Each structure stands twice: as C-alpha cells, then as structure tokens.
Amino acid sequence: MTAAVAAGSGVSMQGIDQVLAAQLAAFLAFLLAASATHKWWRWEHTVAVVRDFVGLPRAAAPAAAAIVGLVEWSSAVLLFVPPYRVLGALLAATLLTLYLALIVRSLSVGRREVDCGCSFGPVRHSLGAFEVTRNALLAAMALFVAGSAARGGPVIALSQVLAAAAMLALYGALDQVMGLRPMRPGAVL
C-alpha cells in the first residue's frame, strides 16, 4: 500500500506498522510457547541437546534447559500484553539471537550434523543456511515488534490469533519440508 493510498483511506503507515507488529507478536508468542512445550515434552532430548549443541556440562544442562523454557514461556505471555510487549519482544530477540550465534558457532567449526533442537518434528536435518536465515529473520521480527510496541500497540485481535496459528502451522510444515532429503537422481517414488 502506498503512502498516498494509505492517506486517502484514512489509514496511517504507523497504524499498519502496529497491526503488523501485533500479528507478528502473536506468531512469535505461539512459536515460543510451542518451543517451550516441546522442551518439556521431550525433556531428556532437550537436556541432551543443551549438553551436546551448547556444550554445557552434564550437571548444568537441566538447569539451563529449564531457564530457556521459562524465558520462552515468559516471552510468549508478555508478547500478548501490550504494556509488556516490548519486554517480551526483547526477550524473544535475545533468545533467538543466542540460538543464531550457537548455530553459526557450530557451522564455523564444521559441526553441521549436531542436533540444535530447533525442529518440532521427528525429522532432524543438518545445520545450514536455512537455520541461519530462519533465526536471523525471527530475531529481526522480534526487534520489529519491540520497536513498534515501544510506540504503543493494540490488543491482539481474535483474527490475529487465528492468523498466528496458521502461520505457526506453515512454519512447522516448512521445517519438516527442509528436513526431507532430496531424492537421488534416477530414484523412483
């Protein structure tokens, strides 16, 4: 939408910014809540990921995993509450940037096959450009939400909650598709 069209329709660009930020806040909240829930459901796997991927000692891994899960849940809740949305978005951006740094660290030392715990499904795939790009975009999204929420933000509407659920489903589907191995040349379905 151009500025002239927005001005003619009575819609301000700042208003569009805030509506988009509220939508993205709902999506990030669902994603972080799903991630935290996934950690609790697969607790032993989560602790192993923290130990292997992050490199923490066996004794520290459970506490670190619990802290990350609590930060994800806290951020998810705060993203739904307009007065606290900036804090929730900054927590999300910090966490997503930390994940990004750990992925880049693993790639820089040639550890592509390490499990980052970044996938919701049973399909695990090698680390690469997809994971780097995904986390960079998610962190940027969280920073956009924080910046917009700092200027005030609307309550998240039911339609935005439903759209966020659809976005999360698409996110999960993309994650699973990226985990598929390409077929060998000449292979038959």
Rosetta blueprint (number, residue, H / E / L):
1 M L
2 T L
3 A H
4 A H
5 V H
6 A H
7 A H
8 G H
9 S H
10 G L
11 V L
12 S L
13 M H
14 Q H
15 G H
16 I H
17 D H
18 Q H
19 V H
20 L H
21 A H
22 A H
23 Q H
24 L H
25 A H
26 A H
27 F H
28 L H
29 A H
30 F H
31 L H
32 L H
33 A H
34 A H
35 S H
36 A H
37 T H
38 H H
39 K H
40 W H
41 W H
42 R L
43 W H
44 E H
45 H H
46 T H
47 V H
48 A H
49 V H
50 V H
51 R H
52 D H
53 F H
54 V H
55 G L
56 L L
57 P L
58 R L
59 A L
60 A L
61 A H
62 P H
63 A H
64 A H
65 A H
66 A H
67 I H
68 V H
69 G H
70 L H
71 V H
72 E H
73 W H
74 S H
75 S H
76 A H
77 V H
78 L H
79 L H
80 F L
81 V L
82 P H
83 P H
84 Y H
85 R H
86 V H
87 L H
88 G H
89 A H
90 L H
91 L H
92 A H
93 A H
94 T H
95 L H
96 L H
97 T H
98 L H
99 Y H
100 L H
101 A H
102 L H
103 I H
104 V H
105 R H
106 S H
107 L H
108 S H
109 V L
110 G L
111 R L
112 R L
113 E L
114 V L
115 D L
116 C L
117 G L
118 C L
119 S L
120 F L
121 G L
122 P L
123 V L
124 R L
125 H L
126 S L
127 L L
128 G L
129 A H
130 F H
131 E H
132 V H
133 T H
134 R H
135 N H
136 A H
137 L H
138 L H
139 A H
140 A H
141 M H
142 A H
143 L H
144 F H
145 V H
146 A H
147 G H
148 S H
149 A H
150 A H
151 R L
152 G L
153 G L
154 P L
155 V L
156 I L
157 A L
158 L H
159 S H
160 Q H
161 V H
162 L H
163 A H
164 A H
165 A H
166 A H
167 M H
168 L H
169 A H
170 L H
171 Y H
172 G H
173 A H
174 L H
175 D H
176 Q H
177 V H
178 M H
179 G L
180 L L
181 R L
182 P L
183 M L
184 R L
185 P L
186 G L
187 A L
188 V L
189 L L
